[in-house]
Amino acid sequence: MFQVLGLDARTELVYRLVLEEPELRLDQIVARLGRSEQDVRDALDRLAELCLLDNRDDRSTAGDPPVFRALDPAASLPFLLSRREAELARQQRGLEVARDAVSALAAHSGRGVRRGFDVIKRLEGLDAVRERLTELAELARTECLSLLPGGAQAPDTLAASKPLDQQALERGVRLRSIYQDSFRNDPDTLRYVNWIGGLGAESRTLPTLPLIMVVVDAEVALVPLDPDDGRAGALELRSKGAVLVARLLFESLWTAATPLGARPPVDSDGLTPQEGELLSLLSQGHTDATAARRLGVSLRTVRRMNAELTARMDARSRFQAGAEAARRGWV
């Protein structure tokens, strides 16, 4: 019944049980449901992530096993419902934008095909993409714009990029790249970006990036076939409309990004961009694990940030922290 809110059937069974029989211990829940202990633990973790569960027991003494109590559904479930509605509204707006972009792309593509130009080329696999990127880097005349999500860049990628980037800069090509904030934690990537910066390249960072993308000379853009699988391949776009959209996306992100070497700005509430993005991701229903992947950091880092933000708000549970963040206008 509650799958749309993020509860699978197993998790919903556990939720209904702790609602009907408050303050059950883990072994009691396992016995009542006849499920494995690991299944029950996974369900309890998911309920805690959704702010539907509080395992505090202020009356217990040290060493006592924790008990599990469901938070008041009259408050917690409407909160989840409103969050899901907001997420669906955002997705609907995104679909409308995508529909317009597809229509524009199709129109330009049709005109290009009729003129005999290949405005869309499919590159299958990572090797084909790397080979084409090398060709484009050697042919670039004026600029190369890159979105580079993820934290550390692979050593072989850095090694292959080094001579190409240096030669491009020597030809007067302007190189601008946007990385994720998390890349600062990788010494090799940071060393490379500082080195290329010394030659004139410009780099900035953001907490998250929507996809990997390269735009060369305002004439060609490379975007992934599957944003979740960079190894699948890419689309090479030469339609003027598609390349313009790619450049506008880059410029809007560039304006919001933090220059390399500068400390990420803190807003009026004392939040860094990465902290604000984490709160936004959690408010959209992302788990700690998916938020960590989006931010390009470890699960441990996300949990540490979560604990720090919860303590900053004097909250006693994730649900209370979410409600307090909403009250303060942080999400």
C-alpha positions as CSV (number, residue, x, y, z in Angstrom):
1,M,0.0,0.0,0.0
2,F,2.8,2.4,0.9
3,Q,5.3,1.5,-1.9
4,V,4.8,4.9,-3.4
5,L,6.2,6.4,-0.2
6,G,9.3,4.2,-0.3
7,L,8.1,1.2,1.8
8,D,8.3,-2.2,0.2
9,A,6.1,-5.0,1.4
10,R,8.6,-6.3,3.9
11,T,9.2,-2.9,5.4
12,E,5.5,-2.1,5.6
13,L,4.9,-5.4,7.6
14,V,7.6,-4.3,10.2
15,Y,6.1,-0.8,10.3
16,R,2.6,-2.0,11.0
17,L,3.8,-4.4,13.7
18,V,5.8,-1.7,15.6
19,L,2.7,0.6,15.2
20,E,0.4,-2.0,16.8
21,E,2.8,-3.3,19.4
22,P,5.1,-0.4,20.5
23,E,8.5,-0.9,22.2
24,L,9.3,-4.3,20.7
25,R,12.8,-5.6,20.7
26,L,14.6,-6.9,17.6
27,D,14.2,-10.6,18.6
28,Q,10.5,-10.1,19.3
29,I,9.9,-8.6,15.9
30,V,11.8,-11.4,14.2
31,A,9.7,-14.0,16.1
32,R,6.4,-12.2,15.4
33,L,7.0,-12.0,11.6
34,G,9.0,-15.2,11.1
35,R,11.6,-13.3,9.0
36,S,15.4,-13.5,9.2
37,E,17.1,-11.1,11.5
38,Q,18.9,-9.4,8.6
39,D,15.6,-8.8,6.8
40,V,14.2,-7.2,9.9
41,R,17.3,-5.1,10.4
42,D,17.2,-3.9,6.8
43,A,13.5,-2.9,7.2
44,L,14.2,-1.1,10.5
45,D,17.1,0.8,8.8
46,R,14.8,1.9,6.0
47,L,12.1,3.0,8.5
48,A,14.7,5.1,10.3
49,E,15.9,6.6,7.0
50,L,12.3,7.6,6.2
51,C,11.9,9.1,9.7
52,L,9.1,6.7,10.6
53,L,10.9,5.0,13.5
54,D,12.6,6.1,16.7
55,N,14.7,3.5,18.5
56,R,15.4,5.7,21.5
57,D,14.5,4.4,24.9
58,D,15.4,6.9,27.6
59,R,14.1,4.6,30.3
60,S,16.5,1.7,29.4
61,T,19.7,1.2,31.3
62,A,23.1,0.8,29.6
63,G,23.5,-2.6,28.0
64,D,19.8,-3.2,27.6
65,P,18.7,-4.1,24.0
66,P,17.1,-1.2,22.1
67,V,13.4,-1.2,21.6
68,F,11.7,0.2,18.5
69,R,8.8,2.6,18.5
70,A,7.0,4.0,15.5
71,L,6.7,7.8,15.3
72,D,3.2,9.2,15.2
73,P,1.8,8.3,11.7
74,A,-0.5,11.3,11.8
75,A,2.7,13.5,11.6
76,S,5.2,11.3,9.8
77,L,3.2,9.8,6.9
78,P,1.7,13.2,5.7
79,F,5.3,14.5,5.7
80,L,6.4,11.6,3.5
81,L,3.3,12.1,1.3
82,S,4.0,15.8,0.8
83,R,7.6,15.1,0.0
84,R,6.7,12.5,-2.6
85,E,4.1,14.9,-4.1
86,A,6.8,17.6,-4.4
87,E,9.2,15.1,-6.0
88,L,6.6,14.0,-8.5
89,A,5.9,17.7,-9.3
90,R,9.6,18.3,-9.9
91,Q,9.7,15.2,-12.1
92,Q,6.7,16.4,-14.1
93,R,8.4,19.8,-14.6
94,G,11.5,18.0,-15.7
95,L,9.6,15.8,-18.2
96,E,8.0,18.9,-19.7
97,V,11.4,20.5,-20.1
98,A,12.8,17.3,-21.6
99,R,9.8,16.9,-23.9
100,D,10.4,20.4,-25.3
101,A,14.1,19.7,-25.6
102,V,13.4,16.4,-27.5
103,S,11.0,18.2,-29.8
104,A,13.6,20.9,-30.5
105,L,16.4,18.3,-31.0
106,A,14.2,16.2,-33.3
107,A,13.4,19.3,-35.4
108,H,17.1,20.3,-35.7
109,S,18.1,16.7,-36.4
110,G,15.5,16.4,-39.2
111,R,16.8,19.5,-40.9
112,G,20.4,18.4,-40.5
113,V,19.7,15.0,-42.0
114,R,17.9,16.5,-44.9
115,R,20.9,18.7,-45.6
116,G,23.1,15.6,-45.5
117,F,24.9,16.3,-42.2
118,D,25.3,13.7,-39.4
119,V,24.0,15.7,-36.4
120,I,23.8,12.8,-34.0
121,K,26.5,10.1,-33.8
122,R,26.3,7.1,-31.3
123,L,29.6,6.1,-29.7
124,E,29.4,2.6,-28.3
125,G,31.5,1.8,-25.3
126,L,34.1,3.6,-23.2
127,D,37.0,3.0,-25.7
128,A,35.1,4.7,-28.5
129,V,34.3,7.7,-26.3
130,R,37.9,8.1,-25.2
131,E,39.1,7.9,-28.8
132,R,36.7,10.5,-29.9
133,L,37.5,12.8,-26.9
134,T,41.2,12.6,-27.9
135,E,40.3,13.6,-31.5
136,L,38.2,16.5,-30.3
137,A,40.9,17.7,-27.9
138,E,43.4,17.7,-30.8
139,L,41.0,19.6,-33.1
140,A,39.8,22.2,-30.5
141,R,40.4,25.8,-31.6
142,T,38.7,28.1,-29.0
143,E,37.3,26.4,-25.9
144,C,36.6,23.1,-24.2
145,L,33.9,22.9,-21.4
146,S,33.7,19.8,-19.2
147,L,31.4,18.6,-16.5
148,L,33.2,15.9,-14.5
149,P,31.0,14.3,-11.8
150,G,32.3,11.8,-9.3
151,G,35.2,12.2,-6.9
152,A,38.6,11.0,-7.9
153,Q,39.5,10.8,-11.6
154,A,41.0,7.5,-12.8
155,P,44.8,7.6,-13.0
156,D,44.8,6.4,-16.6
157,T,42.3,9.2,-17.5
158,L,44.6,11.8,-15.9
159,A,47.7,10.4,-17.7
160,A,45.9,10.4,-21.1
161,S,44.5,13.9,-20.5
162,K,47.8,15.6,-19.5
163,P,49.5,16.0,-22.9
164,L,46.2,16.8,-24.7
165,D,45.3,19.5,-22.2
166,Q,48.8,21.0,-22.3
167,Q,48.9,21.1,-26.1
168,A,45.4,22.7,-26.2
169,L,46.4,25.4,-23.7
170,E,49.5,26.1,-25.7
171,R,47.3,26.6,-28.8
172,G,45.3,29.2,-26.9
173,V,42.2,27.0,-26.2
174,R,40.3,28.0,-23.1
175,L,39.8,25.0,-20.8
176,R,37.0,25.2,-18.2
177,S,36.0,22.3,-16.0
178,I,33.5,21.8,-13.2
179,Y,34.2,19.0,-10.8
180,Q,32.4,17.8,-7.7
181,D,33.5,19.1,-4.3
182,S,34.5,15.6,-3.3
183,F,37.4,15.5,-5.8
184,R,39.3,17.7,-3.3
185,N,39.7,14.6,-1.2
186,D,41.7,12.8,-3.8
187,P,45.4,13.9,-3.8
188,D,46.2,12.7,-7.4
189,T,43.2,14.5,-8.9
190,L,43.8,17.7,-6.9
191,R,47.5,17.7,-7.9
192,Y,46.5,17.4,-11.6
193,V,43.9,20.1,-11.4
194,N,46.4,22.4,-9.6
195,W,49.0,21.6,-12.3
196,I,46.7,22.3,-15.2
197,G,45.6,25.5,-13.4
198,G,49.1,26.7,-13.4
199,L,49.1,26.5,-17.2
200,G,45.9,28.6,-17.5
201,A,43.0,26.1,-17.2
202,E,40.1,27.2,-15.0
203,S,38.4,24.8,-12.6
204,R,35.4,25.2,-10.2
205,T,33.4,22.8,-8.1
206,L,29.8,22.0,-7.1
207,P,28.4,19.5,-4.6
208,T,26.6,17.5,-7.3
209,L,26.6,17.5,-11.1
210,P,23.8,16.2,-13.3
211,L,25.9,14.2,-15.8
212,I,29.3,14.0,-17.5
213,M,29.5,16.3,-20.5
214,V,32.0,17.9,-22.9
215,V,31.4,20.8,-25.3
216,V,34.0,21.8,-27.8
217,D,34.2,25.0,-29.8
218,A,30.4,25.6,-29.4
219,E,30.0,23.1,-32.2
220,V,29.9,19.6,-30.7
221,A,28.7,18.2,-27.4
222,L,29.3,14.7,-25.9
223,V,26.7,13.4,-23.5
224,P,26.3,9.9,-22.0
225,L,24.0,7.3,-23.5
226,D,23.1,6.4,-19.8
227,P,24.0,9.0,-17.1
228,D,24.2,6.1,-14.6
229,D,26.7,4.1,-16.6
230,G,29.5,6.0,-18.1
231,R,30.9,2.9,-19.7
232,A,27.9,2.4,-22.0
233,G,29.0,5.1,-24.5
234,A,27.9,8.6,-25.6
235,L,26.0,10.6,-28.1
236,E,27.9,13.1,-30.1
237,L,25.6,16.0,-30.9
238,R,26.2,18.6,-33.6
239,S,22.8,20.2,-33.8
240,K,23.1,23.9,-33.1
241,G,20.1,23.8,-30.8
242,A,21.4,20.8,-28.8
243,V,24.9,22.3,-28.4
244,L,23.4,25.6,-27.3
245,V,21.4,23.9,-24.6
246,A,24.6,22.1,-23.4
247,R,26.5,25.4,-23.3
248,L,23.7,27.1,-21.4
249,L,23.6,24.3,-18.9
250,F,27.4,24.6,-18.4
251,E,27.3,28.4,-18.0
252,S,24.6,28.3,-15.4
253,L,26.5,25.7,-13.4
254,W,29.7,27.6,-13.8
255,T,28.1,30.8,-12.4
256,A,27.0,28.8,-9.3
257,A,30.2,26.9,-8.8
258,T,33.1,27.7,-6.4
259,P,36.5,28.5,-8.0
260,L,39.3,26.1,-7.2
261,G,41.3,27.4,-4.2
262,A,38.4,29.3,-2.7
263,R,36.6,28.0,0.4
264,P,33.0,26.9,-0.5
265,P,30.7,29.8,0.6
266,V,28.6,29.5,3.7
267,D,25.0,30.8,3.4
268,S,23.2,32.9,5.9
269,D,22.2,29.8,7.9
270,G,25.8,28.6,8.1
271,L,25.4,25.8,5.6
272,T,28.0,24.9,3.0
273,P,26.7,24.0,-0.6
274,Q,27.5,20.4,0.1
275,E,25.5,20.4,3.4
276,G,22.6,22.1,1.6
277,E,22.7,19.6,-1.2
278,L,22.7,16.7,1.3
279,L,19.6,18.1,3.1
280,S,17.9,18.5,-0.3
281,L,18.7,14.9,-1.3
282,L,17.4,13.5,2.0
283,S,14.2,15.6,1.8
284,Q,13.6,14.1,-1.7
285,G,13.7,10.6,-0.2
286,H,17.2,9.5,-1.0
287,T,18.9,7.1,1.4
288,D,22.3,7.8,3.0
289,A,23.8,5.4,0.4
290,T,22.3,7.1,-2.7
291,A,23.0,10.6,-1.3
292,A,26.7,9.5,-0.9
293,R,26.8,8.4,-4.5
294,R,25.3,11.6,-5.7
295,L,27.7,13.7,-3.6
296,G,30.7,11.5,-4.6
297,V,31.6,10.8,-1.0
298,S,31.7,7.8,1.3
299,L,28.7,6.5,3.2
300,R,30.6,7.3,6.4
301,T,31.0,10.9,5.4
302,V,27.3,11.3,4.7
303,R,26.5,9.8,8.1
304,R,29.0,12.1,9.8
305,M,27.5,15.2,8.1
306,N,24.0,14.0,9.0
307,A,25.0,13.7,12.7
308,E,26.6,17.1,12.7
309,L,23.5,18.7,11.1
310,T,21.2,16.9,13.5
311,A,23.3,18.1,16.5
312,R,23.3,21.7,15.1
313,M,19.5,21.7,15.1
314,D,19.3,20.1,18.6
315,A,17.2,17.3,17.1
316,R,16.7,13.9,18.8
317,S,15.8,11.9,15.7
318,R,16.0,12.0,11.9
319,F,12.3,12.8,11.7
320,Q,12.7,15.7,14.1
321,A,15.8,16.9,12.2
322,G,13.8,16.8,8.9
323,A,11.0,18.7,10.4
324,E,13.3,21.3,12.0
325,A,15.2,21.7,8.7
326,A,11.9,22.4,6.9
327,R,10.9,24.9,9.7
328,R,14.1,26.8,9.3
329,G,13.7,26.9,5.5
330,W,16.8,24.8,4.9
331,V,14.9,22.5,2.5
